[in-house]
Amino acid sequence: MYLLAGILDFFTSLNGIFYTLAYVVGGIPFGLLYGKYLGGVDIRQVGSGSIGATNVLRALKESNPKIAKKIAILTMLSDALKGVVIIMIAKAFGVSFEAQWMMALLAVVGHCFSPFLKLEGGKGVATCVGVVAVFLPLEAILGLVVWFVVGKLLKISSLASLFGVICGIGFSFFLHPEIPHIATHTPLVLMLLLILYKHIPNIIRLIQRKEQKVI
């Protein structure tokens, strides 16, 4: 009884409510929804099966090339902003910075292990960039620059994403040796580890030189 009461108290507390919202909203599969309702394609049945912007582009270029790039960009922006929106609302309610960072991590977890997709999901890169930008905008911008340059030069989305996230989070250790308000890089490192885990199949294909280039 005491355990149940404690759980109920937690999930009805301000932090508990926002933690739940961060995970649930983070889990909204925008790529799948846009692909299905705007492009008429189940992107899980095409290419890598991922719900991210790259696979949206790949799937729709085959069936509806006129709108493929627009929906891919819309997917990327939606995935990036879904964590941001909840964190900004939490700020307005006076939620602590420690709790906001936990929400950032949970938004990425939600995207990678969506409650709407039986705990399947995307790779978490866009959502990670979005939530990191709330707290460390310079690191997010630098990560995006690396992503863009590597993507343009090598034309491999997964490699560009990995370099962008690794560099963006890596820069934080030099630009902010102590993260403001929380004095730890733990949330960033956990996001990085999660993204690396979700990219294991891509990393294997990269090693085997079988990874697909962006169309």
Secondary structure as UniProt FT lines:
FT   HELIX           2..11
FT   HELIX           14..26
FT   HELIX           30..37
FT   TURN            38..39
FT   HELIX           43..45
FT   TURN            47..48
FT   HELIX           53..63
FT   HELIX           65..92
FT   TURN            93..94
FT   HELIX           97..112
FT   TURN            115..119
FT   HELIX           125..135
FT   HELIX           137..154
FT   HELIX           157..175
FT   TURN            180..182
FT   HELIX           186..198
FT   HELIX           200..207
FT   TURN            208..209
//
